[in-house]
């Protein structure tokens, strides 16, 4: 008789997978980018060493900062712990808490995490941190309509916007995955992921110029364990967005079809392999394009919105 995970155990394993392996994916992407640039680059496990080093250091709080400065990173980390409960990380069947929120709910939690980080940065009264916070919130507001229209497309195609059912619709057949409305929604969400992970053409993750920073600018005043929490949370956010892109929209295969321990554990390396493959694509994009000028970023986001809106129109007119 095959040994099975209890539903609650499978759900906890999904969260643990995101928490434990998010730094690995970030380290792998950084290593691939360095190789593409002809450099030796950091070790794949370097992010883990950096986090351990930061947790051993002292936390310095700016003189003008209040409790929000400390609570913001912790609250954001907690938000990123909630999202894996709602999306198909390892299983293709809904787990007990998988019905508690749809794609809109997951997007709201991610937005709440970003808001808490921006609020913590604004609390410092430091010019560069406030500048990065203001830019992040402005560009975030511009990309939200694209997420809404992607959600509408999913709802029209599947009759629901629950991530598990959208993944099931994509797995149903190759024809279902290649529907024009579905492909347009995938492209729009891909552009959203580029924006939300701070990648070129929106932002250069390796930039050290304060005036050009957006996401990285919000963390300039944090140090020690708080900075470690922010770095860890950023890696988790990136991997969560990859999960949605892979396991909901593009390649929802390789997930466990039962609660047998072997099936669920096998889904972990398959998922990480797919996430690293997506990371390679983003690394190639980072090394193939130049960062847009600040005021040109709005045009990039407008393109994502138009593609998402076109996906809705195509699905209504028969392309779904």
C-alpha positions in Angstrom: 0.0 0.0 0.0 1.5 3.3 -1.1 2.2 5.9 1.6 0.4 9.2 1.0 0.8 12.7 2.3 -2.1 14.2 4.1 -3.6 17.2 2.2 -2.3 19.6 4.9 1.2 18.1 4.6 1.2 18.5 0.8 0.2 22.1 1.3 2.9 22.8 3.8 5.4 21.2 1.5 4.4 23.6 -1.3 5.2 26.5 1.0 8.4 24.9 2.2 9.5 24.4 -1.5 9.1 28.1 -2.3 10.8 29.2 0.9 13.8 26.8 0.7 14.4 26.8 -3.0 13.7 30.4 -4.0 17.3 31.5 -3.2 18.6 28.6 -5.3 16.7 29.8 -8.4 18.0 33.4 -7.8 21.5 32.2 -7.5 21.2 30.0 -10.6 20.0 33.0 -12.7 22.8 35.2 -11.4 25.3 32.5 -12.3 23.9 32.1 -15.8 23.9 35.9 -16.4 27.5 36.1 -15.4 28.4 33.2 -17.8 26.5 34.9 -20.6 28.6 38.0 -20.0 31.9 36.1 -20.0 32.4 36.3 -16.3 32.9 33.5 -13.8 30.2 35.0 -11.6 28.9 34.0 -8.2 28.4 30.4 -7.1 24.9 29.0 -7.5 24.5 28.7 -3.7 25.9 32.2 -3.1 22.5 33.6 -2.1 22.3 31.2 0.8 25.8 32.3 2.0 24.7 36.0 1.7 21.6 35.4 3.7 23.4 33.6 6.4 26.0 36.4 6.6 23.2 39.1 6.8 21.4 37.3 9.5 24.5 37.3 11.6 24.9 41.1 11.4 23.4 43.9 13.4 20.2 45.7 12.3 20.6 49.5 12.0 17.4 51.6 12.1 17.4 55.1 10.7 16.9 57.8 13.3 13.6 59.0 11.7 12.2 55.6 11.1 9.4 54.1 13.2 8.0 50.6 13.7 6.8 50.4 10.1 10.4 50.2 9.0 10.8 47.0 11.0 7.4 45.5 10.4 7.3 46.1 6.6 9.8 43.4 5.5 8.4 40.9 8.0 4.8 41.5 6.8 5.9 41.2 3.1 7.6 37.9 3.9 4.4 36.6 5.5 2.4 37.6 2.4 4.7 35.6 0.2 4.1 32.6 2.5 0.4 32.8 1.8 0.4 32.8 -2.0 1.8 29.2 -2.4 -1.3 28.0 -0.5 -3.4 29.2 -3.4 -1.5 28.1 -6.5 -0.4 24.7 -8.0 3.2 24.4 -7.0 3.5 20.6 -6.8 0.0 19.1 -7.3 -2.4 19.3 -10.1 -5.4 18.9 -7.8 -6.6 21.6 -5.4 -5.4 21.3 -1.8 -7.7 22.3 1.1 -6.8 26.0 1.0 -6.6 26.2 -2.8 -10.2 27.4 -3.0 -9.7 30.3 -0.6 -8.4 32.7 -3.3 -8.3 33.1 -7.0 -5.7 34.8 -9.2 -7.1 38.2 -8.2 -6.7 37.2 -4.5 -3.1 36.1 -5.1 -2.4 39.4 -7.0 -3.9 41.4 -4.1 -1.6 39.6 -1.6 1.4 40.2 -3.8 0.4 43.9 -4.2 0.0 44.2 -0.4 3.5 42.8 0.1 4.9 45.3 -2.3 3.0 48.1 -0.6 4.4 47.2 2.8 8.0 47.3 1.4 7.4 50.6 -0.2 5.9 52.0 3.1 8.9 50.8 5.0 11.2 52.6 2.6 9.2 55.8 2.7 9.4 55.6 6.5 13.2 56.2 6.4 12.9 59.7 4.9 16.0 58.8 2.9 15.8 60.4 -0.6 16.9 57.4 -2.7 14.7 54.9 -0.7 11.7 57.2 -1.1 12.5 57.7 -4.8 12.6 54.0 -5.4 9.4 53.5 -3.3 7.6 56.2 -5.3 8.6 54.7 -8.6 7.7 51.2 -7.6 4.2 52.2 -6.6 3.7 54.3 -9.7 4.8 51.6 -12.1 2.9 49.0 -10.1 -0.3 51.0 -10.5 0.3 51.1 -14.3 0.7 47.3 -14.6 -2.3 46.4 -12.5 -4.8 46.9 -15.4 -2.9 44.3 -17.4 -3.2 41.8 -14.5 -7.0 42.5 -14.4 -7.4 41.8 -18.1 -5.3 38.6 -17.9 -7.7 37.5 -15.1 -10.7 38.4 -17.2 -9.4 36.3 -20.1 -8.8 33.3 -17.7 -12.4 33.7 -16.4 -13.9 33.9 -19.8 -12.0 30.8 -21.1 -12.5 28.5 -18.1 -15.6 30.0 -16.4 -13.5 30.6 -13.2 -10.3 32.3 -12.3 -9.1 29.7 -9.8 -5.5 28.8 -10.7 -6.0 25.1 -10.5 -8.8 25.1 -13.0 -6.9 27.3 -15.4 -4.0 24.9 -15.2 -6.4 22.0 -15.9 -7.8 23.8 -19.0 -4.2 24.2 -20.3 -3.5 20.5 -19.7 -6.6 19.4 -21.4 -5.1 19.4 -24.9 -2.5 21.1 -27.0 -5.2 22.9 -28.9 -6.4 24.4 -25.6 -2.9 25.6 -24.7 -2.5 27.2 -28.2 -5.7 29.1 -28.3 -5.1 32.7 -29.5 -6.7 34.3 -26.4 -4.6 32.0 -24.1 -1.4 32.8 -25.9 -2.0 36.6 -25.7 -2.8 36.3 -22.0 0.5 34.4 -21.5 2.5 37.1 -23.4 0.9 39.8 -21.3 1.6 38.0 -18.1 5.2 37.4 -19.2 5.6 41.2 -19.6 4.1 41.6 -16.1 6.6 39.2 -14.7 9.5 41.2 -16.3 8.2 44.3 -14.6 7.5 42.7 -11.2 10.9 41.0 -11.0 12.8 44.1 -11.8 14.3 42.8 -15.1 15.5 44.5 -18.2 13.9 46.4 -20.0 12.3 47.8 -16.9 15.2 47.7 -14.5 18.7 46.2 -14.3 18.9 44.0 -11.2 22.7 44.5 -11.1 22.5 48.3 -11.2 24.3 50.3 -8.6 23.2 53.7 -9.7 20.7 55.0 -7.1 19.0 57.4 -9.5 18.1 54.5 -11.8 16.9 52.0 -9.1 13.3 51.0 -8.6 12.8 47.8 -6.6 16.4 47.8 -5.3 16.1 51.4 -4.2 13.5 50.5 -1.6 16.0 48.4 0.3 18.9 50.8 0.4 18.4 51.8 4.1 17.9 48.2 5.4 20.6 46.2 6.9 21.3 43.0 8.8 18.4 40.5 9.3 15.8 42.9 7.9 17.8 43.2 4.7 18.1 39.4 4.6 14.3 39.1 5.0 13.8 41.5 2.1 16.3 39.6 -0.1 14.7 36.3 0.7 11.2 37.7 0.1 12.3 39.1 -3.3 13.5 35.6 -4.3 10.2 34.1 -3.1 8.2 36.7 -5.1 10.2 35.8 -8.2 9.7 32.1 -7.8 6.0 32.6 -7.1 5.5 34.5 -10.3 7.4 31.8 -12.2 5.0 29.2 -10.7 2.0 31.2 -12.0 3.6 31.6 -15.4 4.7 27.9 -15.7 2.1 25.8 -13.7 -0.9 27.9 -14.5 -0.4 29.3 -18.0 2.3 27.7 -20.0 3.5 24.2 -18.8 1.3 22.8 -16.1 2.8 19.3 -16.6 4.9 17.3 -14.2 2.7 18.0 -11.2 1.8 15.3 -8.8 -1.6 13.7 -9.7 -2.0 12.0 -6.4 -1.0 12.4 -2.8 1.5 9.5 -2.8 4.8 10.6 -1.3 6.9 9.5 -4.3 4.7 11.4 -6.7 4.7 14.7 -4.7 8.5 14.5 -4.0 9.2 13.8 -7.7 7.3 17.0 -8.6 9.9 19.1 -6.7 12.9 18.6 -9.0 10.6 18.8 -12.1 9.3 22.2 -10.9 12.7 23.5 -10.1 14.0 22.4 -13.5 11.1 24.3 -15.2 11.7 27.4 -13.0 15.4 27.4 -13.9 14.6 27.1 -17.6 12.4 30.2 -17.3 15.2 31.9 -15.4 17.6 31.2 -18.4 15.1 32.9 -20.7 15.0 36.0 -18.4 18.9 35.9 -18.2 19.1 35.9 -22.0 16.7 38.8 -22.2 18.8 40.7 -19.6 21.9 40.3 -21.8 20.2 40.9 -25.1 18.4 44.3 -24.5 19.2 47.6 -23.0 17.3 49.1 -20.1 14.6 51.5 -21.2 14.8 55.2 -20.2 12.6 55.9 -17.2 9.8 57.7 -19.1 9.8 54.9 -21.7 8.8 52.3 -19.2 5.2 53.5 -19.3 5.1 52.6 -23.0 6.3 49.1 -22.2 3.5 48.7 -19.6 1.0 50.2 -22.1 2.0 47.4 -24.5 1.4 44.8 -21.8 -2.0 46.3 -21.2 -3.0 46.4 -24.9 -2.0 42.7 -25.3 -4.0 41.8 -22.2 -7.0 43.8 -23.5 -6.7 42.1 -26.9 -6.7 38.7 -25.2 -10.1 39.6 -23.7 -11.5 40.8 -27.0 -10.3 37.7 -28.8 -11.8 35.4 -26.2 -15.1 37.2 -26.5 -15.1 37.1 -30.3 -14.4 33.4 -30.5 -10.6 33.0 -30.1 -11.0 31.5 -26.6 
